[in-house]
Amino acid sequence: MLRSLSKIHFLSVIAAALCAILSPFNPAFAANPMKDALIEFKREGQVISSHSLEALGKMAQARPLKIFESHEKRTRTYQVYSARALFDQIFGKTWRLADELVFFCADGYQPSIPVAKFLAYDAYFAFASADDIPFTLVNKLQNNEAVTLGPLYLVWDNLAARTLLDDGASDMPYQVTGVELTSFAARFPHLYPPADASLSAQRGFQHFRKYCLACHTINGQGGGKAPELNYPVSVTEYIEPQYLKRWIDRPESIRYNTTMPALGIETPRRAEVIEEIIAYLEAMSKLKRSPATVSN
């Protein structure tokens, strides 16, 4: 009889733990200082809805996810919601036919990620740590800056995906406050290099789009976390090529205590990628547009 009661008690404890994890009222919310924030969702610039973390928890089931945390260079486990499941609920399944998703972050970071990546790999919105530690991290890529991750943090199931590990932290925005479903060409028309740009510059545009656009603007279009690079004077016009290369490769070798992250050491063809980014910036120096006349 005693053994039976012990078994019942054990099962009740397990059931309670599972309920705590899966419930939309997950107490893990309490560790997120932005738990009451509303996340704004847009389609082509128009707001279609806003949702709290609690509301998102009613659309997708929470689960723990272990990932390689590129910002800290170690594994961590988060409580997450499936990005696909949320997008299906909020945008409808036609979002899968769209071009791009732009993420708006409280710190000005604004990555633009192709929808195709979300269809090829599993992405999740983390809303809390899974091990009762604060929902924060120490960003080794930005001079060990301590950052709050909430309200949402976009992460990827990357432990078994070499491509995702090679991407590093470039598509892992934290402090996400909004998401827009859009077309890259319609939203960022003034980022494209001139039609006669070299193949190296064309490739550099793709690299810039992936690794640099989330922080920097070109002609007023891009992220708001770091300086404009093209207007009124291109960065290639006042920084000598060898120093610009060093700035992308090892920014701490140029400026002490900088929070500018180097291009990820895991980036394939890294030296060529740096050269091609500079080729793109040089090409754009001949195609300047005033940010005052550009909508972002």
C-alpha positions in Angstrom: 0.0 0.0 0.0 2.8 2.4 0.9 4.6 1.6 -2.3 1.5 2.3 -4.3 1.0 5.6 -2.6 4.6 6.5 -3.4 4.1 5.7 -7.0 1.0 7.8 -7.1 2.9 10.7 -5.5 5.7 10.4 -8.0 3.3 10.4 -10.9 1.5 13.5 -9.6 4.8 15.3 -9.2 5.7 14.5 -12.8 2.3 15.6 -14.0 2.5 18.9 -12.2 6.0 19.6 -13.7 4.7 18.9 -17.2 1.7 21.2 -16.6 4.0 23.9 -15.4 6.0 23.7 -18.6 3.2 23.4 -21.0 0.7 25.8 -19.5 0.3 29.2 -21.3 0.5 30.6 -17.7 4.0 29.2 -17.3 5.5 30.6 -14.2 8.7 31.0 -16.2 7.1 34.2 -17.5 8.0 35.7 -14.1 11.7 35.6 -15.0 11.0 37.7 -18.1 11.0 41.4 -17.1 9.2 42.2 -20.4 6.4 39.6 -19.8 3.7 42.3 -20.1 5.0 43.8 -23.3 2.9 43.5 -26.5 4.6 42.1 -29.6 3.5 43.8 -32.8 3.0 41.9 -36.0 2.8 43.7 -39.4 2.2 42.8 -43.0 3.8 45.1 -45.6 4.0 47.9 -43.1 0.5 47.6 -41.7 -0.1 46.4 -38.1 -2.4 43.4 -38.1 -2.3 42.4 -34.4 -0.4 42.7 -31.1 -0.1 39.9 -28.6 1.2 39.5 -25.0 3.4 36.5 -24.1 0.4 35.0 -22.4 -1.6 35.3 -25.6 1.2 33.7 -27.6 1.2 30.8 -25.2 -2.4 30.0 -26.2 -1.4 29.8 -29.8 1.7 27.5 -29.5 2.8 25.0 -27.0 5.8 25.8 -24.9 8.7 23.4 -24.7 12.3 23.4 -23.6 15.0 23.6 -26.3 18.7 23.1 -26.0 20.8 25.1 -28.4 24.3 26.2 -29.0 24.2 29.8 -27.7 26.4 31.6 -30.2 26.5 34.8 -28.1 28.1 32.9 -25.2 29.8 30.1 -27.1 28.2 27.4 -25.0 25.0 25.3 -24.8 21.9 26.7 -23.1 18.3 25.6 -22.7 15.4 28.0 -23.2 11.6 27.8 -22.9 10.3 28.4 -26.4 7.4 28.6 -28.8 7.6 27.3 -32.4 8.0 30.3 -34.8 6.1 28.4 -37.5 3.2 27.6 -35.3 2.9 31.3 -34.2 3.2 32.6 -37.8 0.5 30.1 -39.0 -1.8 31.5 -36.3 -1.0 35.2 -36.8 -0.4 35.6 -40.5 -2.2 32.5 -41.8 -0.4 29.8 -43.7 0.1 32.0 -46.7 3.1 33.5 -44.9 5.1 30.6 -46.2 4.8 32.0 -49.7 6.2 35.4 -48.7 9.7 36.7 -49.2 11.1 38.1 -45.9 10.5 38.5 -42.2 11.9 41.7 -40.5 12.4 41.7 -36.8 12.3 44.8 -34.7 14.3 44.9 -31.4 14.3 47.3 -28.5 18.0 48.0 -28.9 17.7 49.0 -32.6 18.8 45.7 -34.1 16.7 44.9 -37.2 17.6 41.7 -39.0 15.8 40.8 -42.2 15.6 37.0 -42.6 14.3 35.1 -45.7 11.1 33.1 -45.2 12.9 30.2 -46.9 15.2 29.8 -43.9 12.2 29.4 -41.6 10.9 26.7 -43.9 14.2 24.9 -44.1 15.1 25.0 -40.4 13.3 25.0 -37.1 13.1 28.4 -35.5 11.7 29.3 -32.0 10.8 32.3 -29.9 12.4 31.9 -26.5 10.6 33.7 -23.7 12.5 32.4 -20.6 15.4 30.3 -19.5 14.5 26.7 -18.8 16.7 26.3 -15.7 15.4 29.1 -13.5 18.2 31.5 -14.3 17.5 35.1 -15.4 16.5 35.5 -19.0 19.7 37.3 -19.9 23.1 36.5 -21.4 26.6 37.9 -21.6 27.3 38.7 -25.2 30.9 37.7 -25.8 30.6 39.0 -29.4 30.1 42.5 -28.1 32.7 43.0 -25.4 31.0 40.8 -22.9 28.0 43.1 -22.7 25.2 41.9 -20.3 21.9 42.0 -22.1 18.3 41.3 -21.3 16.7 38.9 -23.8 13.0 39.7 -23.4 10.3 40.0 -24.4 11.3 37.4 -27.1 14.5 36.0 -28.4 14.7 34.2 -31.8 16.7 31.0 -31.6 17.3 28.0 -33.9 17.5 24.3 -33.3 21.1 24.4 -34.3 23.0 21.6 -32.5 22.7 19.2 -35.5 22.7 21.8 -38.3 26.2 22.8 -39.6 24.7 25.6 -41.7 23.0 27.2 -38.6 26.2 26.9 -36.6 28.1 28.6 -39.5 25.5 31.5 -39.3 26.6 32.2 -35.8 24.4 34.8 -34.0 23.6 36.8 -37.1 19.9 35.6 -37.2 19.4 35.4 -33.5 17.9 38.7 -32.5 17.0 39.3 -28.8 14.7 41.9 -27.3 12.2 41.3 -30.2 9.2 43.7 -30.0 7.8 43.3 -33.5 7.8 41.2 -36.6 6.9 42.3 -40.2 6.1 40.0 -43.1 7.3 41.8 -46.2 9.2 41.8 -49.5 12.9 42.7 -49.2 12.9 44.6 -52.5 9.9 46.6 -51.6 11.1 47.4 -48.1 14.8 48.1 -48.9 14.9 49.3 -52.5 17.9 51.6 -51.9 20.3 48.8 -50.7 20.8 47.2 -54.1 24.2 47.9 -55.8 24.4 49.5 -59.2 23.4 47.4 -62.2 27.0 47.4 -63.4 28.5 46.5 -60.1 31.1 43.7 -60.1 30.3 40.1 -59.2 32.4 40.6 -56.1 30.2 43.6 -55.1 27.0 41.6 -55.9 28.2 38.8 -53.6 29.2 41.5 -51.0 25.6 42.8 -51.1 24.3 39.3 -50.0 26.9 39.2 -47.2 26.1 42.7 -46.0 22.4 41.8 -46.0 23.1 38.7 -43.9 25.8 40.0 -41.5 25.7 43.8 -41.4 22.2 45.1 -42.2 20.7 44.4 -38.9 22.9 47.0 -37.2 23.9 49.4 -40.0 22.0 51.5 -42.6 22.9 52.2 -46.2 21.1 55.3 -47.6 19.0 55.3 -44.4 17.7 51.7 -44.8 18.6 49.0 -42.3 19.0 48.6 -38.5 19.3 51.5 -36.1 21.9 50.1 -33.7 25.0 51.4 -35.5 26.0 54.2 -37.9 25.0 54.9 -41.5 27.7 53.7 -43.8 27.0 55.5 -47.1 25.4 58.9 -46.8 26.6 61.7 -47.0 30.1 60.2 -47.1 30.8 56.5 -47.6 32.9 54.7 -45.0 35.1 53.7 -47.9 35.9 57.4 -48.6 37.3 58.2 -45.1 38.7 54.9 -43.9 41.7 53.4 -45.7 41.1 49.9 -47.1 43.5 48.1 -44.8 41.9 49.6 -41.7 38.3 49.0 -43.0 39.3 45.3 -43.5 40.7 45.2 -39.9 37.5 46.9 -38.6 35.4 44.0 -40.0 38.0 41.4 -39.1 39.0 42.5 -35.6 37.3 45.7 -34.5 39.0 45.6 -31.1 42.3 46.1 -32.9 41.0 49.5 -34.1 38.9 50.8 -31.2 39.4 49.9 -27.5 36.3 48.6 -25.7 34.1 48.6 -28.8 30.8 46.7 -28.9 31.1 46.2 -32.7 31.2 42.4 -33.2 33.8 40.9 -35.6 32.5 38.9 -38.6 32.0 35.5 -37.0 35.1 33.3 -37.1 32.8 30.4 -38.1 31.9 32.2 -41.4 32.8 30.1 -44.4 35.4 31.8 -46.8 35.7 34.5 -44.2 38.6 36.5 -45.7 36.8 36.6 -49.1 33.6 37.6 -47.5 35.3 40.6 -45.9 36.8 41.6 -49.3 33.4 41.3 -51.0 31.6 43.3 -48.3 34.1 46.1 -48.9 33.6 45.8 -52.7 29.8 46.3 -52.1 30.4 49.4 -49.9 32.7 50.8 -52.6 30.0 50.2 -55.2 27.4 51.9 -53.1 29.6 55.0 -52.6 28.6 55.8 -56.2 24.9 55.4 -55.4 24.0 57.7 -52.5 20.5 58.7 -51.4 19.5 61.0 -48.6 17.9 59.2 -45.7 15.6 62.1 -45.3 13.9 61.1 -48.6 13.9 57.3 -47.8 11.3 55.6 -45.8 12.6 52.7 -43.6 
